[in-house]
Amino acid sequence: MTINQISYPDSHINKLAITNDRKYIGVAAHQIVKVYEISHNPNVPPLSEVTFEGHLGNITALGF
């Protein structure tokens, strides 16, 4: 089993979701959603990040 960490200083995390193919992880937080491409090498940080901003409330649900 491989364990990686993603630093997320923007706010607390409400929900995480991983795609079925395990290529992406979504992070739902306060007024923001980020999607990261997962690296399967524990020495390599997430390969890319997409940010969705503009929500006015606390985001508590996420799914793929």
PDBQT receptor file of N, H, CA, C and O in Angstrom, charges set to zero:
ATOM      1  N   MET A   1       0.839  -1.175   0.000  1.00  0.00    +0.000 N 
ATOM      2  CA  MET A   1       0.000   0.000   0.000  1.00  0.00    +0.000 C 
ATOM      3  C   MET A   1       0.881   1.235   0.000  1.00  0.00    +0.000 C 
ATOM      4  O   MET A   1       1.859   1.309   0.744  1.00  0.00    +0.000 OA
ATOM      5  N   THR A   2       0.534   2.205  -0.835  1.00  0.00    +0.000 N 
ATOM      6  H   THR A   2      -0.260   2.145  -1.440  1.00  0.00    +0.000 HD
ATOM      7  CA  THR A   2       1.257   3.457  -0.930  1.00  0.00    +0.000 C 
ATOM      8  C   THR A   2       0.426   4.566  -0.301  1.00  0.00    +0.000 C 
ATOM      9  O   THR A   2      -0.779   4.657  -0.538  1.00  0.00    +0.000 OA
ATOM     10  N   ILE A   3       1.060   5.394   0.487  1.00  0.00    +0.000 N 
ATOM     11  H   ILE A   3       2.039   5.321   0.679  1.00  0.00    +0.000 HD
ATOM     12  CA  ILE A   3       0.378   6.515   1.115  1.00  0.00    +0.000 C 
ATOM     13  C   ILE A   3       1.077   7.798   0.691  1.00  0.00    +0.000 C 
ATOM     14  O   ILE A   3       2.292   7.928   0.835  1.00  0.00    +0.000 OA
ATOM     15  N   ASN A   4       0.307   8.742   0.170  1.00  0.00    +0.000 N 
ATOM     16  H   ASN A   4      -0.681   8.636   0.054  1.00  0.00    +0.000 HD
ATOM     17  CA  ASN A   4       0.824  10.053  -0.201  1.00  0.00    +0.000 C 
ATOM     18  C   ASN A   4       0.093  11.113   0.593  1.00  0.00    +0.000 C 
ATOM     19  O   ASN A   4      -0.999  10.872   1.107  1.00  0.00    +0.000 OA
ATOM     20  N   GLN A   5       0.693  12.283   0.693  1.00  0.00    +0.000 N 
ATOM     21  H   GLN A   5       1.580  12.479   0.275  1.00  0.00    +0.000 HD
ATOM     22  CA  GLN A   5       0.065  13.414   1.351  1.00  0.00    +0.000 C 
ATOM     23  C   GLN A   5      -0.010  14.571   0.374  1.00  0.00    +0.000 C 
ATOM     24  O   GLN A   5       0.902  14.787  -0.424  1.00  0.00    +0.000 OA
ATOM     25  N   ILE A   6      -1.107  15.313   0.444  1.00  0.00    +0.000 N 
ATOM     26  H   ILE A   6      -1.848  15.138   1.093  1.00  0.00    +0.000 HD
ATOM     27  CA  ILE A   6      -1.253  16.550  -0.308  1.00  0.00    +0.000 C 
ATOM     28  C   ILE A   6      -1.422  17.660   0.717  1.00  0.00    +0.000 C 
ATOM     29  O   ILE A   6      -2.321  17.613   1.557  1.00  0.00    +0.000 OA
ATOM     30  N   SER A   7      -0.558  18.650   0.640  1.00  0.00    +0.000 N 
ATOM     31  H   SER A   7       0.171  18.689  -0.043  1.00  0.00    +0.000 HD
ATOM     32  CA  SER A   7      -0.686  19.790   1.536  1.00  0.00    +0.000 C 
ATOM     33  C   SER A   7      -1.878  20.616   1.089  1.00  0.00    +0.000 C 
ATOM     34  O   SER A   7      -1.986  20.966  -0.086  1.00  0.00    +0.000 OA
ATOM     35  N   TYR A   8      -2.773  20.932   2.016  1.00  0.00    +0.000 N 
ATOM     36  H   TYR A   8      -2.685  20.647   2.971  1.00  0.00    +0.000 HD
ATOM     37  CA  TYR A   8      -3.969  21.700   1.685  1.00  0.00    +0.000 C 
ATOM     38  C   TYR A   8      -4.195  22.768   2.753  1.00  0.00    +0.000 C 
ATOM     39  O   TYR A   8      -5.045  22.596   3.626  1.00  0.00    +0.000 OA
ATOM     40  N   PRO A   9      -3.444  23.868   2.694  1.00  0.00    +0.000 N 
ATOM     41  CA  PRO A   9      -3.543  24.901   3.726  1.00  0.00    +0.000 C 
ATOM     42  C   PRO A   9      -4.710  25.867   3.534  1.00  0.00    +0.000 C 
ATOM     43  O   PRO A   9      -4.940  26.717   4.394  1.00  0.00    +0.000 OA
ATOM     44  N   ASP A  10      -5.458  25.759   2.421  1.00  0.00    +0.000 N 
ATOM     45  H   ASP A  10      -5.271  25.068   1.723  1.00  0.00    +0.000 HD
ATOM     46  CA  ASP A  10      -6.510  26.733   2.096  1.00  0.00    +0.000 C 
ATOM     47  C   ASP A  10      -7.656  26.732   3.104  1.00  0.00    +0.000 C 
ATOM     48  O   ASP A  10      -8.167  27.800   3.440  1.00  0.00    +0.000 OA
ATOM     49  N   SER A  11      -8.068  25.582   3.587  1.00  0.00    +0.000 N 
ATOM     50  H   SER A  11      -7.653  24.715   3.314  1.00  0.00    +0.000 HD
ATOM     51  CA  SER A  11      -9.159  25.478   4.556  1.00  0.00    +0.000 C 
ATOM     52  C   SER A  11      -9.262  24.030   5.017  1.00  0.00    +0.000 C 
ATOM     53  O   SER A  11      -8.444  23.185   4.651  1.00  0.00    +0.000 OA
ATOM     54  N   HIS A  12     -10.272  23.763   5.819  1.00  0.00    +0.000 N 
ATOM     55  H   HIS A  12     -10.936  24.449   6.116  1.00  0.00    +0.000 HD
ATOM     56  CA  HIS A  12     -10.520  22.381   6.212  1.00  0.00    +0.000 C 
ATOM     57  C   HIS A  12     -11.102  21.624   5.014  1.00  0.00    +0.000 C 
ATOM     58  O   HIS A  12     -11.651  22.244   4.104  1.00  0.00    +0.000 OA
ATOM     59  N   ILE A  13     -10.989  20.321   5.005  1.00  0.00    +0.000 N 
ATOM     60  H   ILE A  13     -10.542  19.817   5.744  1.00  0.00    +0.000 HD
ATOM     61  CA  ILE A  13     -11.510  19.477   3.928  1.00  0.00    +0.000 C 
ATOM     62  C   ILE A  13     -12.813  18.846   4.402  1.00  0.00    +0.000 C 
ATOM     63  O   ILE A  13     -12.871  18.253   5.479  1.00  0.00    +0.000 OA
ATOM     64  N   ASN A  14     -13.856  18.980   3.586  1.00  0.00    +0.000 N 
ATOM     65  H   ASN A  14     -13.808  19.463   2.711  1.00  0.00    +0.000 HD
ATOM     66  CA  ASN A  14     -15.160  18.395   3.911  1.00  0.00    +0.000 C 
ATOM     67  C   ASN A  14     -15.374  17.029   3.280  1.00  0.00    +0.000 C 
ATOM     68  O   ASN A  14     -16.011  16.162   3.879  1.00  0.00    +0.000 OA
ATOM     69  N   LYS A  15     -14.851  16.829   2.085  1.00  0.00    +0.000 N 
ATOM     70  H   LYS A  15     -14.334  17.533   1.598  1.00  0.00    +0.000 HD
ATOM     71  CA  LYS A  15     -15.124  15.585   1.370  1.00  0.00    +0.000 C 
ATOM     72  C   LYS A  15     -13.998  15.295   0.395  1.00  0.00    +0.000 C 
ATOM     73  O   LYS A  15     -13.453  16.207  -0.225  1.00  0.00    +0.000 OA
ATOM     74  N   LEU A  16     -13.653  14.024   0.263  1.00  0.00    +0.000 N 
ATOM     75  H   LEU A  16     -14.096  13.282   0.767  1.00  0.00    +0.000 HD
ATOM     76  CA  LEU A  16     -12.702  13.556  -0.741  1.00  0.00    +0.000 C 
ATOM     77  C   LEU A  16     -13.406  12.543  -1.629  1.00  0.00    +0.000 C 
ATOM     78  O   LEU A  16     -14.276  11.805  -1.167  1.00  0.00    +0.000 OA
ATOM     79  N   ALA A  17     -13.033  12.505  -2.898  1.00  0.00    +0.000 N 
ATOM     80  H   ALA A  17     -12.326  13.104  -3.273  1.00  0.00    +0.000 HD
ATOM     81  CA  ALA A  17     -13.560  11.496  -3.814  1.00  0.00    +0.000 C 
ATOM     82  C   ALA A  17     -12.449  11.091  -4.768  1.00  0.00    +0.000 C 
ATOM     83  O   ALA A  17     -11.686  11.935  -5.238  1.00  0.00    +0.000 OA
ATOM     84  N   ILE A  18     -12.361   9.800  -5.051  1.00  0.00    +0.000 N 
ATOM     85  H   ILE A  18     -12.981   9.115  -4.669  1.00  0.00    +0.000 HD
ATOM     86  CA  ILE A  18     -11.358   9.265  -5.969  1.00  0.00    +0.000 C 
ATOM     87  C   ILE A  18     -12.085   8.619  -7.134  1.00  0.00    +0.000 C 
ATOM     88  O   ILE A  18     -13.063   7.897  -6.942  1.00  0.00    +0.000 OA
ATOM     89  N   THR A  19     -11.602   8.880  -8.351  1.00  0.00    +0.000 N 
ATOM     90  H   THR A  19     -10.807   9.466  -8.507  1.00  0.00    +0.000 HD
ATOM     91  CA  THR A  19     -12.223   8.272  -9.523  1.00  0.00    +0.000 C 
ATOM     92  C   THR A  19     -12.019   6.759  -9.493  1.00  0.00    +0.000 C 
ATOM     93  O   THR A  19     -11.085   6.263  -8.863  1.00  0.00    +0.000 OA
ATOM     94  N   ASN A  20     -12.902   6.030 -10.179  1.00  0.00    +0.000 N 
ATOM     95  H   ASN A  20     -13.661   6.432 -10.691  1.00  0.00    +0.000 HD
ATOM     96  CA  ASN A  20     -12.817   4.564 -10.207  1.00  0.00    +0.000 C 
ATOM     97  C   ASN A  20     -11.492   4.063 -10.758  1.00  0.00    +0.000 C 
ATOM     98  O   ASN A  20     -10.999   3.018 -10.335  1.00  0.00    +0.000 OA
ATOM     99  N   ASP A  21     -10.915   4.795 -11.694  1.00  0.00    +0.000 N 
ATOM    100  H   ASP A  21     -11.315   5.644 -12.038  1.00  0.00    +0.000 HD
ATOM    101  CA  ASP A  21      -9.628   4.380 -12.264  1.00  0.00    +0.000 C 
ATOM    102  C   ASP A  21      -8.439   4.840 -11.421  1.00  0.00    +0.000 C 
ATOM    103  O   ASP A  21      -7.288   4.577 -11.768  1.00  0.00    +0.000 OA
ATOM    104  N   ARG A  22      -8.718   5.519 -10.327  1.00  0.00    +0.000 N 
ATOM    105  H   ARG A  22      -9.654   5.732 -10.045  1.00  0.00    +0.000 HD
ATOM    106  CA  ARG A  22      -7.698   6.002  -9.370  1.00  0.00    +0.000 C 
ATOM    107  C   ARG A  22      -6.681   6.951  -9.991  1.00  0.00    +0.000 C 
ATOM    108  O   ARG A  22      -5.516   6.978  -9.595  1.00  0.00    +0.000 OA
ATOM    109  N   LYS A  23      -7.138   7.731 -10.973  1.00  0.00    +0.000 N 
ATOM    110  H   LYS A  23      -8.084   7.709 -11.295  1.00  0.00    +0.000 HD
ATOM    111  CA  LYS A  23      -6.250   8.707 -11.613  1.00  0.00    +0.000 C 
ATOM    112  C   LYS A  23      -6.391  10.099 -11.002  1.00  0.00    +0.000 C 
ATOM    113  O   LYS A  23      -5.470  10.912 -11.079  1.00  0.00    +0.000 OA
ATOM    114  N   TYR A  24      -7.561  10.373 -10.390  1.00  0.00    +0.000 N 
ATOM    115  H   TYR A  24      -8.309   9.713 -10.327  1.00  0.00    +0.000 HD
ATOM    116  CA  TYR A  24      -7.820  11.717  -9.867  1.00  0.00    +0.000 C 
ATOM    117  C   TYR A  24      -8.447  11.641  -8.485  1.00  0.00    +0.000 C 
ATOM    118  O   TYR A  24      -9.181  10.708  -8.158  1.00  0.00    +0.000 OA
ATOM    119  N   ILE A  25      -8.128  12.665  -7.677  1.00  0.00    +0.000 N 
ATOM    120  H   ILE A  25      -7.532  13.422  -7.943  1.00  0.00    +0.000 HD
ATOM    121  CA  ILE A  25      -8.766  12.814  -6.373  1.00  0.00    +0.000 C 
ATOM    122  C   ILE A  25      -9.371  14.224  -6.321  1.00  0.00    +0.000 C 
ATOM    123  O   ILE A  25      -8.732  15.205  -6.701  1.00  0.00    +0.000 OA
ATOM    124  N   GLY A  26     -10.588  14.296  -5.852  1.00  0.00    +0.000 N 
ATOM    125  H   GLY A  26     -11.108  13.499  -5.544  1.00  0.00    +0.000 HD
ATOM    126  CA  GLY A  26     -11.270  15.579  -5.698  1.00  0.00    +0.000 C 
ATOM    127  C   GLY A  26     -11.329  15.955  -4.234  1.00  0.00    +0.000 C 
ATOM    128  O   GLY A  26     -11.528  15.101  -3.370  1.00  0.00    +0.000 OA
ATOM    129  N   VAL A  27     -11.154  17.238  -3.959  1.00  0.00    +0.000 N 
ATOM    130  H   VAL A  27     -10.992  17.931  -4.661  1.00  0.00    +0.000 HD
ATOM    131  CA  VAL A  27     -11.177  17.756  -2.601  1.00  0.00    +0.000 C 
ATOM    132  C   VAL A  27     -12.237  18.857  -2.527  1.00  0.00    +0.000 C 
ATOM    133  O   VAL A  27     -12.139  19.861  -3.233  1.00  0.00    +0.000 OA
ATOM    134  N   ALA A  28     -13.237  18.672  -1.684  1.00  0.00    +0.000 N 
ATOM    135  H   ALA A  28     -13.316  17.856  -1.111  1.00  0.00    +0.000 HD
ATOM    136  CA  ALA A  28     -14.266  19.687  -1.463  1.00  0.00    +0.000 C 
ATOM    137  C   ALA A  28     -13.998  20.358  -0.130  1.00  0.00    +0.000 C 
ATOM    138  O   ALA A  28     -13.783  19.695   0.885  1.00  0.00    +0.000 OA
ATOM    139  N   ALA A  29     -14.012  21.695  -0.148  1.00  0.00    +0.000 N 
ATOM    140  H   ALA A  29     -14.186  22.233  -0.973  1.00  0.00    +0.000 HD
ATOM    141  CA  ALA A  29     -13.705  22.459   1.061  1.00  0.00    +0.000 C 
ATOM    142  C   ALA A  29     -14.630  23.669   1.134  1.00  0.00    +0.000 C 
ATOM    143  O   ALA A  29     -15.690  23.685   0.507  1.00  0.00    +0.000 OA
ATOM    144  N   HIS A  30     -14.237  24.655   1.880  1.00  0.00    +0.000 N 
ATOM    145  H   HIS A  30     -13.376  24.642   2.389  1.00  0.00    +0.000 HD
ATOM    146  CA  HIS A  30     -15.034  25.867   2.019  1.00  0.00    +0.000 C 
ATOM    147  C   HIS A  30     -14.916  26.722   0.765  1.00  0.00    +0.000 C 
ATOM    148  O   HIS A  30     -13.869  27.323   0.525  1.00  0.00    +0.000 OA
ATOM    149  N   GLN A  31     -15.965  26.786  -0.032  1.00  0.00    +0.000 N 
ATOM    150  H   GLN A  31     -16.816  26.298   0.163  1.00  0.00    +0.000 HD
ATOM    151  CA  GLN A  31     -16.085  27.612  -1.234  1.00  0.00    +0.000 C 
ATOM    152  C   GLN A  31     -15.143  27.225  -2.369  1.00  0.00    +0.000 C 
ATOM    153  O   GLN A  31     -14.932  28.025  -3.282  1.00  0.00    +0.000 OA
ATOM    154  N   ILE A  32     -14.574  26.030  -2.339  1.00  0.00    +0.000 N 
ATOM    155  H   ILE A  32     -14.745  25.380  -1.598  1.00  0.00    +0.000 HD
ATOM    156  CA  ILE A  32     -13.627  25.652  -3.393  1.00  0.00    +0.000 C 
ATOM    157  C   ILE A  32     -13.598  24.131  -3.581  1.00  0.00    +0.000 C 
ATOM    158  O   ILE A  32     -13.758  23.368  -2.629  1.00  0.00    +0.000 OA
ATOM    159  N   VAL A  33     -13.390  23.717  -4.820  1.00  0.00    +0.000 N 
ATOM    160  H   VAL A  33     -13.260  24.336  -5.594  1.00  0.00    +0.000 HD
ATOM    161  CA  VAL A  33     -13.157  22.305  -5.144  1.00  0.00    +0.000 C 
ATOM    162  C   VAL A  33     -11.862  22.239  -5.938  1.00  0.00    +0.000 C 
ATOM    163  O   VAL A  33     -11.651  23.024  -6.862  1.00  0.00    +0.000 OA
ATOM    164  N   LYS A  34     -11.006  21.309  -5.578  1.00  0.00    +0.000 N 
ATOM    165  H   LYS A  34     -11.177  20.671  -4.827  1.00  0.00    +0.000 HD
ATOM    166  CA  LYS A  34      -9.771  21.087  -6.326  1.00  0.00    +0.000 C 
ATOM    167  C   LYS A  34      -9.736  19.629  -6.760  1.00  0.00    +0.000 C 
ATOM    168  O   LYS A  34     -10.160  18.737  -6.025  1.00  0.00    +0.000 OA
ATOM    169  N   VAL A  35      -9.225  19.402  -7.964  1.00  0.00    +0.000 N 
ATOM    170  H   VAL A  35      -8.880  20.127  -8.560  1.00  0.00    +0.000 HD
ATOM    171  CA  VAL A  35      -9.047  18.051  -8.487  1.00  0.00    +0.000 C 
ATOM    172  C   VAL A  35      -7.568  17.887  -8.802  1.00  0.00    +0.000 C 
ATOM    173  O   VAL A  35      -6.970  18.700  -9.507  1.00  0.00    +0.000 OA
ATOM    174  N   TYR A  36      -6.990  16.815  -8.263  1.00  0.00    +0.000 N 
ATOM    175  H   TYR A  36      -7.476  16.155  -7.691  1.00  0.00    +0.000 HD
ATOM    176  CA  TYR A  36      -5.567  16.523  -8.457  1.00  0.00    +0.000 C 
ATOM    177  C   TYR A  36      -5.417  15.242  -9.255  1.00  0.00    +0.000 C 
ATOM    178  O   TYR A  36      -6.177  14.291  -9.073  1.00  0.00    +0.000 OA
ATOM    179  N   GLU A  37      -4.428  15.225 -10.144  1.00  0.00    +0.000 N 
ATOM    180  H   GLU A  37      -3.810  15.997 -10.292  1.00  0.00    +0.000 HD
ATOM    181  CA  GLU A  37      -4.046  13.982 -10.813  1.00  0.00    +0.000 C 
ATOM    182  C   GLU A  37      -3.143  13.226  -9.844  1.00  0.00    +0.000 C 
ATOM    183  O   GLU A  37      -2.186  13.792  -9.316  1.00  0.00    +0.000 OA
ATOM    184  N   ILE A  38      -3.441  11.967  -9.612  1.00  0.00    +0.000 N 
ATOM    185  H   ILE A  38      -4.219  11.507 -10.041  1.00  0.00    +0.000 HD
ATOM    186  CA  ILE A  38      -2.714  11.174  -8.627  1.00  0.00    +0.000 C 
ATOM    187  C   ILE A  38      -1.462  10.571  -9.248  1.00  0.00    +0.000 C 
ATOM    188  O   ILE A  38      -1.514   9.996 -10.335  1.00  0.00    +0.000 OA
ATOM    189  N   SER A  39      -0.353  10.704  -8.561  1.00  0.00    +0.000 N 
ATOM    190  H   SER A  39      -0.311  11.171  -7.678  1.00  0.00    +0.000 HD
ATOM    191  CA  SER A  39       0.877  10.020  -8.927  1.00  0.00    +0.000 C 
ATOM    192  C   SER A  39       0.951   8.736  -8.110  1.00  0.00    +0.000 C 
ATOM    193  O   SER A  39       0.705   8.757  -6.904  1.00  0.00    +0.000 OA
ATOM    194  N   HIS A  40       1.284   7.634  -8.743  1.00  0.00    +0.000 N 
ATOM    195  H   HIS A  40       1.484   7.617  -9.723  1.00  0.00    +0.000 HD
ATOM    196  CA  HIS A  40       1.383   6.372  -8.016  1.00  0.00    +0.000 C 
ATOM    197  C   HIS A  40       2.789   6.123  -7.473  1.00  0.00    +0.000 C 
ATOM    198  O   HIS A  40       3.072   5.056  -6.928  1.00  0.00    +0.000 OA
ATOM    199  N   ASN A  41       3.658   7.108  -7.624  1.00  0.00    +0.000 N 
ATOM    200  H   ASN A  41       3.428   7.975  -8.067  1.00  0.00    +0.000 HD
ATOM    201  CA  ASN A  41       4.990   7.064  -7.048  1.00  0.00    +0.000 C 
ATOM    202  C   ASN A  41       4.965   7.911  -5.775  1.00  0.00    +0.000 C 
ATOM    203  O   ASN A  41       4.695   9.109  -5.855  1.00  0.00    +0.000 OA
ATOM    204  N   PRO A  42       5.238   7.326  -4.600  1.00  0.00    +0.000 N 
ATOM    205  CA  PRO A  42       5.150   8.086  -3.350  1.00  0.00    +0.000 C 
ATOM    206  C   PRO A  42       6.138   9.246  -3.254  1.00  0.00    +0.000 C 
ATOM    207  O   PRO A  42       5.977  10.119  -2.402  1.00  0.00    +0.000 OA
ATOM    208  N   ASN A  43       7.151   9.268  -4.108  1.00  0.00    +0.000 N 
ATOM    209  H   ASN A  43       7.282   8.558  -4.801  1.00  0.00    +0.000 HD
ATOM    210  CA  ASN A  43       8.143  10.338  -4.072  1.00  0.00    +0.000 C 
ATOM    211  C   ASN A  43       7.800  11.494  -5.012  1.00  0.00    +0.000 C 
ATOM    212  O   ASN A  43       8.538  12.477  -5.086  1.00  0.00    +0.000 OA
ATOM    213  N   VAL A  44       6.682  11.376  -5.728  1.00  0.00    +0.000 N 
ATOM    214  H   VAL A  44       6.083  10.578  -5.668  1.00  0.00    +0.000 HD
ATOM    215  CA  VAL A  44       6.284  12.398  -6.692  1.00  0.00    +0.000 C 
ATOM    216  C   VAL A  44       4.986  13.039  -6.212  1.00  0.00    +0.000 C 
ATOM    217  O   VAL A  44       4.010  12.332  -5.959  1.00  0.00    +0.000 OA
ATOM    218  N   PRO A  45       4.956  14.374  -6.080  1.00  0.00    +0.000 N 
ATOM    219  CA  PRO A  45       3.718  15.040  -5.661  1.00  0.00    +0.000 C 
ATOM    220  C   PRO A  45       2.654  14.923  -6.750  1.00  0.00    +0.000 C 
ATOM    221  O   PRO A  45       2.955  14.472  -7.855  1.00  0.00    +0.000 OA
ATOM    222  N   PRO A  46       1.412  15.325  -6.456  1.00  0.00    +0.000 N 
ATOM    223  CA  PRO A  46       0.360  15.281  -7.480  1.00  0.00    +0.000 C 
ATOM    224  C   PRO A  46       0.817  15.984  -8.756  1.00  0.00    +0.000 C 
ATOM    225  O   PRO A  46       1.474  17.024  -8.704  1.00  0.00    +0.000 OA
ATOM    226  N   LEU A  47       0.463  15.405  -9.899  1.00  0.00    +0.000 N 
ATOM    227  H   LEU A  47      -0.071  14.561  -9.942  1.00  0.00    +0.000 HD
ATOM    228  CA  LEU A  47       0.997  15.881 -11.167  1.00  0.00    +0.000 C 
ATOM    229  C   LEU A  47       0.337  17.155 -11.676  1.00  0.00    +0.000 C 
ATOM    230  O   LEU A  47       0.995  17.964 -12.329  1.00  0.00    +0.000 OA
ATOM    231  N   SER A  48      -0.924  17.348 -11.397  1.00  0.00    +0.000 N 
ATOM    232  H   SER A  48      -1.459  16.690 -10.867  1.00  0.00    +0.000 HD
ATOM    233  CA  SER A  48      -1.593  18.561 -11.845  1.00  0.00    +0.000 C 
ATOM    234  C   SER A  48      -2.743  18.880 -10.900  1.00  0.00    +0.000 C 
ATOM    235  O   SER A  48      -3.164  18.039 -10.106  1.00  0.00    +0.000 OA
ATOM    236  N   GLU A  49      -3.237  20.093 -10.996  1.00  0.00    +0.000 N 
ATOM    237  H   GLU A  49      -2.895  20.776 -11.642  1.00  0.00    +0.000 HD
ATOM    238  CA  GLU A  49      -4.312  20.548 -10.110  1.00  0.00    +0.000 C 
ATOM    239  C   GLU A  49      -5.241  21.455 -10.903  1.00  0.00    +0.000 C 
ATOM    240  O   GLU A  49      -4.784  22.335 -11.633  1.00  0.00    +0.000 OA
ATOM    241  N   VAL A  50      -6.536  21.242 -10.760  1.00  0.00    +0.000 N 
ATOM    242  H   VAL A  50      -6.908  20.528 -10.167  1.00  0.00    +0.000 HD
ATOM    243  CA  VAL A  50      -7.554  22.113 -11.352  1.00  0.00    +0.000 C 
ATOM    244  C   VAL A  50      -8.391  22.647 -10.202  1.00  0.00    +0.000 C 
ATOM    245  O   VAL A  50      -8.791  21.883  -9.324  1.00  0.00    +0.000 OA
ATOM    246  N   THR A  51      -8.662  23.953 -10.192  1.00  0.00    +0.000 N 
ATOM    247  H   THR A  51      -8.337  24.574 -10.906  1.00  0.00    +0.000 HD
ATOM    248  CA  THR A  51      -9.412  24.586  -9.119  1.00  0.00    +0.000 C 
ATOM    249  C   THR A  51     -10.729  25.122  -9.646  1.00  0.00    +0.000 C 
ATOM    250  O   THR A  51     -10.769  25.762 -10.697  1.00  0.00    +0.000 OA
ATOM    251  N   PHE A  52     -11.806  24.862  -8.920  1.00  0.00    +0.000 N 
ATOM    252  H   PHE A  52     -11.773  24.342  -8.067  1.00  0.00    +0.000 HD
ATOM    253  CA  PHE A  52     -13.125  25.390  -9.229  1.00  0.00    +0.000 C 
ATOM    254  C   PHE A  52     -13.520  26.329  -8.085  1.00  0.00    +0.000 C 
ATOM    255  O   PHE A  52     -13.714  25.891  -6.951  1.00  0.00    +0.000 OA
ATOM    256  N   GLU A  53     -13.633  27.609  -8.393  1.00  0.00    +0.000 N 
ATOM    257  H   GLU A  53     -13.475  27.964  -9.314  1.00  0.00    +0.000 HD
ATOM    258  CA  GLU A  53     -13.936  28.613  -7.379  1.00  0.00    +0.000 C 
ATOM    259  C   GLU A  53     -15.245  29.317  -7.702  1.00  0.00    +0.000 C 
ATOM    260  O   GLU A  53     -15.769  29.183  -8.808  1.00  0.00    +0.000 OA
ATOM    261  N   GLY A  54     -15.771  30.064  -6.745  1.00  0.00    +0.000 N 
ATOM    262  H   GLY A  54     -15.346  30.173  -5.847  1.00  0.00    +0.000 HD
ATOM    263  CA  GLY A  54     -16.941  30.881  -6.982  1.00  0.00    +0.000 C 
ATOM    264  C   GLY A  54     -18.171  30.459  -6.200  1.00  0.00    +0.000 C 
ATOM    265  O   GLY A  54     -19.159  31.192  -6.160  1.00  0.00    +0.000 OA
ATOM    266  N   HIS A  55     -18.127  29.300  -5.586  1.00  0.00    +0.000 N 
ATOM    267  H   HIS A  55     -17.324  28.705  -5.619  1.00  0.00    +0.000 HD
ATOM    268  CA  HIS A  55     -19.252  28.870  -4.768  1.00  0.00    +0.000 C 
ATOM    269  C   HIS A  55     -19.297  29.754  -3.523  1.00  0.00    +0.000 C 
ATOM    270  O   HIS A  55     -18.254  30.108  -2.974  1.00  0.00    +0.000 OA
ATOM    271  N   LEU A  56     -20.491  30.107  -3.082  1.00  0.00    +0.000 N 
ATOM    272  H   LEU A  56     -21.339  29.820  -3.528  1.00  0.00    +0.000 HD
ATOM    273  CA  LEU A  56     -20.608  31.034  -1.960  1.00  0.00    +0.000 C 
ATOM    274  C   LEU A  56     -20.754  30.359  -0.606  1.00  0.00    +0.000 C 
ATOM    275  O   LEU A  56     -20.732  31.032   0.425  1.00  0.00    +0.000 OA
ATOM    276  N   GLY A  57     -20.900  29.046  -0.594  1.00  0.00    +0.000 N 
ATOM    277  H   GLY A  57     -20.917  28.500  -1.431  1.00  0.00    +0.000 HD
ATOM    278  CA  GLY A  57     -21.093  28.353   0.671  1.00  0.00    +0.000 C 
ATOM    279  C   GLY A  57     -20.073  27.259   0.894  1.00  0.00    +0.000 C 
ATOM    280  O   GLY A  57     -19.133  27.085   0.117  1.00  0.00    +0.000 OA
ATOM    281  N   ASN A  58     -20.277  26.544   1.952  1.00  0.00    +0.000 N 
ATOM    282  H   ASN A  58     -21.040  26.686   2.583  1.00  0.00    +0.000 HD
ATOM    283  CA  ASN A  58     -19.416  25.435   2.323  1.00  0.00    +0.000 C 
ATOM    284  C   ASN A  58     -19.774  24.235   1.452  1.00  0.00    +0.000 C 
ATOM    285  O   ASN A  58     -20.939  23.839   1.426  1.00  0.00    +0.000 OA
ATOM    286  N   ILE A  59     -18.834  23.650   0.750  1.00  0.00    +0.000 N 
ATOM    287  H   ILE A  59     -17.887  23.971   0.771  1.00  0.00    +0.000 HD
ATOM    288  CA  ILE A  59     -19.086  22.517  -0.137  1.00  0.00    +0.000 C 
ATOM    289  C   ILE A  59     -18.928  21.232   0.671  1.00  0.00    +0.000 C 
ATOM    290  O   ILE A  59     -17.857  20.958   1.213  1.00  0.00    +0.000 OA
ATOM    291  N   THR A  60     -19.996  20.451   0.747  1.00  0.00    +0.000 N 
ATOM    292  H   THR A  60     -20.866  20.673   0.306  1.00  0.00    +0.000 HD
ATOM    293  CA  THR A  60     -19.979  19.256   1.593  1.00  0.00    +0.000 C 
ATOM    294  C   THR A  60     -20.211  17.966   0.837  1.00  0.00    +0.000 C 
ATOM    295  O   THR A  60     -20.274  16.903   1.455  1.00  0.00    +0.000 OA
ATOM    296  N   ALA A  61     -20.343  18.019  -0.495  1.00  0.00    +0.000 N 
ATOM    297  H   ALA A  61     -20.293  18.883  -0.998  1.00  0.00    +0.000 HD
ATOM    298  CA  ALA A  61     -20.558  16.805  -1.273  1.00  0.00    +0.000 C 
ATOM    299  C   ALA A  61     -19.695  16.878  -2.527  1.00  0.00    +0.000 C 
ATOM    300  O   ALA A  61     -19.437  17.958  -3.060  1.00  0.00    +0.000 OA
ATOM    301  N   LEU A  62     -19.258  15.718  -2.985  1.00  0.00    +0.000 N 
ATOM    302  H   LEU A  62     -19.468  14.841  -2.552  1.00  0.00    +0.000 HD
ATOM    303  CA  LEU A  62     -18.390  15.637  -4.167  1.00  0.00    +0.000 C 
ATOM    304  C   LEU A  62     -18.481  14.230  -4.707  1.00  0.00    +0.000 C 
ATOM    305  O   LEU A  62     -18.513  13.273  -3.933  1.00  0.00    +0.000 OA
ATOM    306  N   GLY A  63     -18.521  14.084  -5.997  1.00  0.00    +0.000 N 
ATOM    307  H   GLY A  63     -18.494  14.862  -6.625  1.00  0.00    +0.000 HD
ATOM    308  CA  GLY A  63     -18.537  12.758  -6.585  1.00  0.00    +0.000 C 
ATOM    309  C   GLY A  63     -18.081  12.798  -8.023  1.00  0.00    +0.000 C 
ATOM    310  O   GLY A  63     -18.086  13.852  -8.658  1.00  0.00    +0.000 OA
ATOM    311  N   PHE A  64     -17.693  11.663  -8.527  1.00  0.00    +0.000 N 
ATOM    312  H   PHE A  64     -17.690  10.807  -8.011  1.00  0.00    +0.000 HD
ATOM    313  CA  PHE A  64     -17.277  11.541  -9.930  1.00  0.00    +0.000 C 
ATOM    314  C   PHE A  64     -18.219  10.595 -10.630  1.00  0.00    +0.000 C 
ATOM    315  O   PHE A  64     -18.062  10.339 -11.824  1.00  0.00    +0.000 OA
TER     316      PHE A  64
